[in-house]
């Protein structure tokens, strides 16, 4: 135990002193803060615009040029169909001047609605400042469609009450059986990426630490004071604790930003940004899967670091493990993009040890996994870690003091079988 703690202390201190650790932490925190601060800043401007709107009564203006004469008579109906939009009738010769004024002012609340008759039917052209315009072209089009339909039905002898009854929209409600919403879907996908990068980055850090110590001959000193198997465990534990500290710190900072910086009631595409899936149980399992996923790939990466004598050979030695982790990530990611579900591929991603660390976080957030499935997944992942660690420790012990040409996988396989 003392040997493990010695290696752990040395590796942990070495990792926490690196600039990369602090720079990456600060950069991610700044990005999180900025992402949460942008809606807060935008809400100030929206409040200012709302104050102006209450004085003028309208949030925007739509200038109407009507060659048919039908829509101009129904301006009050258009106002009722699009509350907050002030419809004003203008002449055709005023359009050019208004277009120039809208372009120069970049106003997002102004539109010009030109209606021309073509083949006995009106053709609508809605002119706005740019794609960021707040004017809802669909709402204007729907209102104009009803005006035109009402005009045609009235011409064919129908009473106004009959026309209104025909145009009355059907009401409906949409009910979801599952608990997943848009916010949890997006957050689940983000967590898949976060766990992947954390597992890959710190697993790579183990291999980098071992190979750099072999290059600088520090490993020869460590071998004297600790057994190779103890060195392997100590290094994996140190990098894992370092990664866990960074991950928990970033999650705590994200929770702080969500609570105190993000505006209350903030919505994305009309959906409240509320993640009901973030429970203490979810948080505990997220940490467990990060630890287990890291442990699986860290012990494999340690063999890669021990197999090389020069730093430039490390990337090529890690190629098989990198391919394995990418396959696992994409299996988890694509089953998440498809909304999880209970399909065969989705279950494979949950139970397969190389992919479960990336597939389960999404299902935890969206509530699409049972305790039984979690238990089986964790058991299989722990079993895989034990088996891989047994082989990796043996290979690591035999190759850590190897100097010269990089050991190939065929040679490592011979070491394992000997």
For each residue, the residues with C-beta under 8 A, 3 or more apart:
1: 4 5
2: 5 6
3: 6 7 225 226 227 230 231 234
4: 1 7 8 226 230 233 234 237
5: 1 2 8 9 234
6: 2 3 9 10 225 226 234
7: 3 4 10 11 222 226 230 231 233 234 235 238
8: 4 5 11 12 234 235 237 238 241
9: 5 6 12 13 238
10: 6 7 13 14 222 234 238
11: 7 8 14 15 209 234 235 238 239
12: 8 9 15 16 238 241 242
13: 9 10 16 17
14: 10 11 17 18 209
15: 11 12 18 21 205 209 238 239 242
16: 12 13 21 242
17: 13 14 21
18: 14 15 21 22
19: 22 23
20: 23 24
21: 15 16 17 18 24 25 242 246
22: 18 19 25 26
23: 19 20 26 27
24: 20 21 27 28 246
25: 21 22 28 29 246 249 250
26: 22 23 29 30
27: 23 24 30 31
28: 24 25 31 32 250
29: 25 26 32 33 250 253
30: 26 27 33 34
31: 27 28 34 35
32: 28 29 35 36 250 253 254 257
33: 29 30 36 37 253 257 261
34: 30 31 37 38
35: 31 32 38 257
36: 32 33 39 40 257 258 261 262
37: 33 34 40 41 261
38: 34 35 41 42
39: 36 42 43 262 263 266
40: 36 37 43 44 261 262 263
41: 37 38 44 45
42: 38 39 45 46
43: 39 40 46 47 263 266
44: 40 41 47 48
45: 41 42 48 49
46: 42 43 49 50
47: 43 44 50 51
48: 44 45 51 52
49: 45 46 52 53 59
50: 46 47 53 54
51: 47 48 54 55
52: 48 49 55 56
53: 49 50 56 57 58 59 84
54: 50 51 57
55: 51 52
56: 52 53
57: 53 54 86
58: 53 61 84 85 86
59: 49 53 84 85 109 134
60: 84 85 86 109 110 111 134 135
61: 58 85 86 87 88 109 110 111
62: 78 82 85 86 87 88 110 111 112 113 135 140
63: 88 89 90 94 95 98 110 111 112 113
64: 71 72 75 78 87 88 89 90 113 115
65: 89 90 91 92 94 95 112 113 114 115
66: 69 70 71 72 89 115
67: 92 115 116 117
68: 71 115 116 117 122
69: 66 72 73
70: 66 73 74 122 147 148 151
71: 64 66 68 74 75 78 115 122 144 147 148
72: 64 66 69 75 89
73: 69 70
74: 70 71 77 78 147 150
75: 64 71 72 78 79 87 89
76: 79 80
77: 74 80 81 143 146 147
78: 62 64 71 74 75 81 82 85 87 140 143 144 147
79: 75 76 82 83 85 86 87
80: 76 77 83
81: 77 78 139 142 143 146
82: 62 78 79 85 87 136 139 140 143
83: 79 80
84: 53 58 59 60
85: 58 59 60 61 62 78 79 82 135 140
86: 57 58 60 61 62 79
87: 61 62 64 75 78 79 82 113
88: 61 62 63 64
89: 63 64 65 66 72 75
90: 63 64 65 94 95 98
91: 65 94
92: 65 67 95
93: 96
94: 63 65 90 91 97 98
95: 63 65 90 92 98 99 112 114
96: 93 99 100
97: 94 100 101
98: 63 90 94 95 101 102 112
99: 95 96 102 103 112 127
100: 96 97 103 104
101: 97 98 104 105
102: 98 99 105 106 107 110 112 127 128 129
103: 99 100 106 129
104: 100 101
105: 101 102 110 129
106: 102 103 129 130
107: 102 110 129
108: 128 129 130 132 133 134 135
109: 59 60 61 133 134 135
110: 60 61 62 63 102 105 107 128 129 135
111: 60 61 62 63 126 127 128 133 135 137 140
112: 62 63 65 95 98 99 102 126 127
113: 62 63 64 65 87 124 125 126 127 140 144
114: 65 95 124 125 126 127
115: 64 65 66 67 68 71 122 123 124 125 144
116: 67 68 122 123 125
117: 67 68 120 121 122 123
118: 121 122 123
119:
120: 117
121: 117 118 148
122: 68 70 71 115 116 117 118 144 148
123: 115 116 117 118
124: 113 114 115 140 141 144
125: 113 114 115 116
126: 111 112 113 114 135 137 140 141
127: 99 102 111 112 113 114
128: 102 108 110 111 133 135 137
129: 102 103 105 106 107 108 110 132 133
130: 106 108 133
131:
132: 108 129
133: 108 109 111 128 129 130
134: 59 60 108 109
135: 60 62 85 108 109 110 111 126 128 140
136: 82 139 140
137: 111 126 128 140 141
138: 141 142
139: 81 82 136 142 143
140: 62 78 82 85 111 113 124 126 135 136 137 143 144
141: 124 126 137 138 144 145
142: 81 138 139 145 146
143: 77 78 81 82 139 140 146 147
144: 71 78 113 115 122 124 140 141 147 148
145: 141 142 148 149
146: 77 81 142 143 149 150 167
147: 70 71 74 77 78 143 144 150 151
148: 70 71 121 122 144 145 151 152
149: 145 146 152 153 163 166 167
150: 74 146 147 153 154 163 167
151: 70 147 148 154 155
152: 148 149 155 156
153: 149 150 156 158 162 163 166
154: 150 151 157 158 160 163
155: 151 152
156: 152 153
157: 154
158: 153 154 162 163 166
159: 162 163
160: 154 163 164
161: 164 165
162: 153 158 159 165 166
163: 149 150 153 154 158 159 160 166 167
164: 160 161 167 168
165: 161 162 168
166: 149 153 158 162 163
167: 146 149 150 163 164
168: 164 165
169:
170:
171:
172:
173:
174:
175:
176: 179 180 181
177:
178: 366 367 368
179: 176 184 276 277 366 367
180: 176 184 185 339 340 366 367 368
181: 176 184 185 271
182: 185 186 268 269 271
183: 186 187 268 271 272 273 274 275
184: 179 180 181 187 188 275 276 277 365 366 367
185: 180 181 182 188 189 339 366
186: 182 183 189 190 268
187: 183 184 190 191 275 277 278 365
188: 184 185 191 192 277 336 361 362 363 364 365 366
189: 185 186 192 193 333 336 337 362
190: 186 187 193 194
191: 187 188 194 195 286 361 362 365
192: 188 189 195 196 329 332 333 336 358 359 361 362
193: 189 190 196 197 333
194: 190 191 197 198 247
195: 191 192 198 199 286 289 290 293 357 358 361
196: 192 193 199 200 325 329 332 333 358
197: 193 194 200 201
198: 194 195 201 202 243 246 247 290 294
199: 195 196 202 203 290 293 294 297 325 357 358
200: 196 197 203 204 297 322 325
201: 197 198 204 205 243
202: 198 199 205 206 239 240 242 243 294 298
203: 199 200 206 207 239 294 297 298 300 301 321 325
204: 200 201 207 208 301 318
205: 15 201 202 208 209 239 242 243
206: 202 203 209 210 235 236 239 298 301 302 305
207: 203 204 210 211 301 302 304 305 314 317 318
208: 204 205 211 212 305 314
209: 11 14 15 205 206 212 213 235 239 305
210: 206 207 213 214 219 235 302 305 306 400
211: 207 208 214 215 305 306 308 311 314
212: 208 209 215 216 311
213: 209 210 216 218 219 222
214: 210 211 217 219 305 306 308 309 400 403
215: 211 212 309 310 311
216: 212 213
217: 214 220 221
218: 213 221 222
219: 210 213 214 222 223 231 400 401
220: 217 223 224 401
221: 217 218 224 225
222: 7 10 213 218 219 225 226 231
223: 219 220 226 228 231 400 401
224: 220 221
225: 3 6 221 222
226: 3 4 6 7 222 223 230 231 234
227: 3 230 231 397
228: 223 231 232 393 396 397 400
229: 232 233 393 396 397
230: 3 4 7 226 227 233 234
231: 3 7 219 222 223 226 227 228 234 235 400
232: 228 229 235 236 299 302 392 393 396 397
233: 4 7 229 230 236 237
234: 3 4 5 6 7 8 10 11 226 230 231 237 238
235: 7 8 11 206 209 210 231 232 238 239 302
236: 206 232 233 239 240 295 298 299 302
237: 4 8 233 234 240 241
238: 7 8 9 10 11 12 15 234 235 241 242
239: 11 15 202 203 205 206 209 235 236 242 243 294 298
240: 202 236 237 243 244 291 294 295 298
241: 8 12 237 238 244 245
242: 12 15 16 21 202 205 238 239 245 246
243: 198 201 202 205 239 240 246 247 290 294
244: 240 241 247 248 287 290 291
245: 241 242 248 249
246: 21 24 25 198 242 243 249 250
247: 194 198 243 244 250 251 287 290
248: 244 245 251 252 287
249: 25 245 246 252 253
250: 25 28 29 32 246 247 253 254
251: 247 248 254 255 283
252: 248 249 255 256
253: 29 32 33 249 250 256 257
254: 32 250 251 257 258
255: 251 252 258 259
256: 252 253 259 260 261
257: 32 33 35 36 253 254 260 261 262
258: 36 254 255 261 262
259: 255 256 262
260: 256 257
261: 33 36 37 40 256 257 258
262: 36 39 40 257 258 259 266 273
263: 39 40 43 266
264:
265: 272
266: 39 43 262 263 272 273
267: 270 271 272 273
268: 182 183 186 271 273
269: 182
270: 267
271: 181 182 183 267 268
272: 183 265 266 267
273: 183 262 266 267 268
274: 183
275: 183 184 187 278 365
276: 179 184
277: 179 184 187 188 282 364 365 366 367
278: 187 275 282 283 365
279: 282 283
280: 283 284
281: 284 285
282: 277 278 279 285 286 364 365
283: 251 278 279 280 286 287
284: 280 281 287 288
285: 281 282 288 289 360 364 374
286: 191 195 282 283 289 290 361 364
287: 244 247 248 283 284 290 291
288: 284 285 291 292 378
289: 195 285 286 292 293 356 357 360 361 381
290: 195 198 199 243 244 247 286 287 293 294 357
291: 240 244 287 288 294 295
292: 288 289 295 296 357 378 381 382 385
293: 195 199 289 290 296 297 356 357 358 381
294: 198 199 202 203 239 240 243 290 291 297 298 357
295: 236 240 291 292 298 299 385 389
296: 292 293 299 300 353 354 357 381 384 385 388
297: 199 200 203 293 294 300 301 321 324 325
298: 202 203 206 236 239 240 294 295 301 302
299: 232 236 295 296 302 303 385 388 389 392 393
300: 203 296 297 303 304 321 324 388 392
301: 203 204 206 207 297 298 304 305 318 321
302: 206 207 210 232 235 236 298 299 305 306 392 396
303: 299 300 306 307 392 395 396 399 412
304: 207 300 301 307 308 314 317 318 321
305: 206 207 208 209 210 211 214 301 302 308 314 317
306: 210 211 214 302 303 395 396 399 400 402
307: 303 304 317 399 402 406 407 412
308: 211 214 304 305 311 313 314 317 406 407
309: 214 215 313 402 403 404 405 406
310: 215 313 406
311: 211 212 215 308 314
312: 315
313: 308 309 310 316 317 406
314: 207 208 211 304 305 308 311 317 318
315: 312 318 319
316: 313 319 406
317: 207 304 305 307 308 313 314 406
318: 204 207 301 304 314 315 321 322
319: 315 316 322 323
320: 323 324 409
321: 203 297 300 301 304 318 324 325
322: 200 318 319 325 326
323: 319 320 326 327
324: 297 300 320 321 327 328 354
325: 196 199 200 203 297 321 322 328 329 354
326: 322 323 329 330
327: 323 324 330 331 354 355
328: 324 325 331 332 352 354 355 357 358
329: 192 196 325 326 332 333 355 358
330: 326 327 333 334
331: 327 328 334 335 345 348 349 352 354 355 358 359
332: 192 196 328 329 335 336 349 355 356 357 358 359 360 362
333: 189 192 193 196 329 330 336 337 358
334: 330 331 337 338
335: 331 332 338 340 341 343 345 346 349 359
336: 188 189 192 332 333 339 340 359 362 363
337: 189 333 334
338: 334 335 341 343 346
339: 180 185 336
340: 180 335 336 346 362 363 366 368
341: 335 338 346 368
342: 346 347
343: 335 338 346 347
344: 347 348
345: 331 335 348 349
346: 335 338 340 341 342 343 349 350 359
347: 342 343 344 350 351 373
348: 331 344 345 351 352 355
349: 331 332 335 345 346 352 355 356 358 359
350: 346 347 355 356 359 360 363 369 373 377
351: 347 348 356 376 377 380
352: 328 331 348 349 355 356 380
353: 296 356 380 381 383 384 385
354: 296 324 325 327 328 331 384
355: 327 328 329 331 332 348 349 350 352 358 359
356: 289 293 332 349 350 351 352 353 359 360 377 380 381
357: 195 199 289 290 292 293 294 296 328 332 360 361 381
358: 192 195 196 199 293 328 329 331 332 333 349 355 361
359: 192 331 332 335 336 346 349 350 355 356 362 363
360: 285 289 332 350 356 357 363 364 369 374 377
361: 188 191 192 195 286 289 357 358 364 365
362: 188 189 191 192 332 336 340 359 365 366 368
363: 188 336 340 350 359 360 366 367 368 369
364: 188 277 282 285 286 360 361 367 369
365: 184 187 188 191 275 277 278 282 361 362
366: 178 179 180 184 185 188 277 340 362 363
367: 178 179 180 184 277 363 364
368: 178 180 340 341 362 363
369: 350 360 363 364 373 374
370: 373 374
371: 374 375
372: 375 376
373: 347 350 369 370 376 377
374: 285 360 369 370 371 377 378
375: 371 372 378 379
376: 351 372 373 379 380
377: 350 351 356 360 373 374 380 381
378: 288 292 374 375 381 382
379: 375 376 382 383
380: 351 352 353 356 376 377 383 384
381: 289 292 293 296 353 356 357 377 378 384 385
382: 292 378 379 385 386
383: 353 379 380 386 387
384: 296 353 354 380 381 387 388
385: 292 295 296 299 353 381 382 388 389
386: 382 383 389 390
387: 383 384 390 391
388: 296 299 300 384 385 391 392
389: 295 299 385 386 392 393
390: 386 387 393 394
391: 387 388 394 395 416
392: 232 299 300 302 303 388 389 395 396
393: 228 229 232 299 389 390 396 397
394: 390 391 397 398 415 416
395: 303 306 391 392 398 399 412 415 416
396: 228 229 232 302 303 306 392 393 399 400
397: 227 228 229 232 393 394 400
398: 394 395 402 415 418
399: 303 306 307 395 396 402 407 412 415
400: 210 214 219 223 228 231 306 396 397
401: 219 220 223
402: 306 307 309 398 399 407
403: 214 309
404: 309
405: 309
406: 307 308 309 310 313 316 317
407: 307 308 399 402 411 412 415
408: 411 412
409: 320 412 413
410: 413 414
411: 407 408 414 415
412: 303 307 395 399 407 408 409 415 416
413: 409 410 416 417
414: 410 411 417 418
415: 394 395 398 399 407 411 412 418
416: 391 394 395 412 413
417: 413 414
418: 398 414 415
